[in-house]
Amino acid sequence: MKFEDFKLNKALQNSLDDLAISNATLIQERVFPIVMSGRDVCGIAQTGTGKTFAYLLPCMQMWKFDKEKNPQILVLVPTRELVTQVIDAIESLATYLSITAVGVYGGVNINTQKLALGKGADILVATPGRLYDLLLDGAFKTKHIKKLVIDEMDEMLHLGFRTQIKNILDLLPEKRQNLLFSATITDDVTAIINEYFVSPEMVEAAPTGTPLKSIEQQGYCVPNYNTKMNLLHLVLASDNTMTKVLVFAATKKIADDLYIELLPGYGEKLGLIHSNKEQNHRFNTVSNFKNGTTSILIATDIVARGIDVSEVTHVINFDIPDVPENYMHRIGRTGRANKNGIAITLFSEFELEKVKAIEEMMNLKLPLNELPAELIFSTELIDDELPKVKMKNVLVKAPNKELAGPAFHEKSAKNKKTNVIVRKKDRMMAKYGKPKTRGQKPKRK
């Protein structure tokens, strides 16, 4: 379906034409008419399916100019990277509209954000923690909010924002339209929907576990971590089409190790981002990756959903995530905006169980490639790969308390203390065998 069939206003249609976007994705096609009808919506779709435009287009289509400075549309997202991503999307659609959008998130000065809100905002994009702080400070009024969008709901609950979200929902006006988007619908997500939504329309388009047709998946099975590191060097060096590569690591330590390992060969073309990096570094690194200054970006799962770069040619999973759904979020960084992408997964024999869990979720066998002939195999194992020594757990039977004796004993005779008064005469008699006296005192003359 084409966007021109949506009968968008001229300003939005012109913005889409400037972006050279004409065809709608499945989630956009299904969500648009429901939002326009005014009903609550619960959209189930994974990363990379166009969820951001799916809720922004109808919300901005229904937006009406108001002299009021307080926001009409509130968008909640889990990470600061997603805040900037949504703000960028709004600005790209609002080229011919007088819509003002403000993004707020933690880790920066809250007073600066208060000043920005004081100047007025039609759309407010926020992370739950910082938004709740601003609400408590009275930085803006919620009574004008007509539409609430909660994006990546499952991830927000996973990050521990349940209390803040419920508190925020309690402070919003009851008469509003609710739009919720989540890759998975857990029991916690369902509980919030049942409590705060009014008969929402469920829309499902490529839920987590459904591989996108635009992504070609490949896998390599290697014996251990160090051999996997050697294979990563070969994979990056052997394919000239890898113009923008996203490398995922399970932990911050592994991400740091990968950066140190690859830095001599790639220098400024290599970037690193994880939650320990300060905010400015994270923004600058993603910006350099978008504009092509950096061609290889190493990242952890915590920021996977906040990296929206449509030209990512390859995603490389250096290891297998513990949660199968995170695999889908990783590979969903490529094959976006009607472009094809390749997802390459490197896994060792120690990760086979995790691979099986992903295959069961996708209902698809991960295609395997033969290992390159020039690959150097390492016999050195890291600590996590060394065999674990299991100590025999010997259980000692506790004694029967009923058969046990008393917890005290009689003291010896010499240690017994009794209040017996012994005369000095008797003590002398016991010591010398006869009474001891000082003798008669001489009479004074």
FENTA-V119868 format. One record per helix or strand. SS is the DSSP state (hx for helix, st for strand). FROM is the first residue (numbers start at 1). LEN is the number of residues. If there is no record, write none. Layout:
SS/FROM/LEN + SS/FROM/LEN
//
This chain:
st/2/1 + hx/3/4 + hx/10/9 + st/23/1 + hx/26/12 + st/41/4 + hx/51/12 + st/73/4 + hx/80/14 + st/101/4 + hx/110/9 + st/123/4 + hx/128/9 + st/147/4 + hx/153/6 + hx/162/10 + st/177/6 + hx/187/10 + st/201/4 + st/215/8 + hx/225/14 + st/245/5 + hx/252/18 + st/270/4 + hx/279/13 + st/296/5 + hx/301/6 + st/314/4 + hx/324/8 + st/341/8 + hx/349/14 + st/368/1 + hx/383/3 + hx/413/3 + hx/424/9
//
